[in-house]
Amino acid sequence: MIAFYLSLAALGAAGAALIRELAAAQARQRAALRRVHVNTADRSTRRG
């Protein structure tokens, strides 16, 4: 019975780590998109 609860706890920890990793990947993608947008805005103002 203890092994069952330990395995459930391990699955929960693995699931939480996976969710954290996915959230971090999304944050990196959003940050990359923001940087590109800011750079294009800076370039257009320099040309003008």
C-alpha positions as CSV (number, residue, x, y, z in Angstrom):
1,M,0.0,0.0,0.0
2,I,2.8,2.4,0.8
3,A,4.4,1.7,-2.6
4,F,1.1,2.6,-4.3
5,Y,1.1,6.0,-2.6
6,L,4.8,6.5,-3.3
7,S,4.2,5.8,-7.0
8,L,1.2,8.2,-7.0
9,A,3.4,10.9,-5.4
10,A,6.2,10.2,-8.0
11,L,3.6,10.5,-10.8
12,G,2.3,13.8,-9.4
13,A,5.8,15.2,-9.1
14,A,6.6,14.2,-12.7
15,G,3.4,15.7,-13.9
16,A,4.2,19.0,-12.1
17,A,7.7,19.1,-13.6
18,L,6.3,18.5,-17.1
19,I,3.7,21.3,-16.6
20,R,6.5,23.6,-15.4
21,E,8.7,22.8,-18.4
22,L,5.8,23.4,-20.8
23,A,5.1,26.7,-19.1
24,A,8.8,27.7,-19.3
25,A,8.9,26.8,-23.0
26,Q,5.8,29.0,-23.7
27,A,7.4,31.8,-21.8
28,R,10.5,31.5,-23.9
29,Q,8.5,31.6,-27.1
30,R,6.6,34.6,-26.0
31,A,9.8,36.4,-25.0
32,A,11.3,35.6,-28.4
33,L,8.3,37.0,-30.2
34,R,8.3,40.1,-28.1
35,R,12.0,40.7,-28.8
36,V,11.4,40.4,-32.6
37,H,8.5,42.8,-32.4
38,V,10.5,45.4,-30.4
39,N,13.5,45.1,-32.8
40,T,11.3,45.7,-35.9
41,A,9.7,48.7,-34.2
42,D,13.2,50.1,-33.4
43,R,14.4,49.6,-37.0
44,S,11.4,51.3,-38.4
45,T,11.9,54.3,-36.2
46,R,15.6,54.5,-37.1
47,R,14.8,54.5,-40.8
48,G,12.2,57.2,-40.4
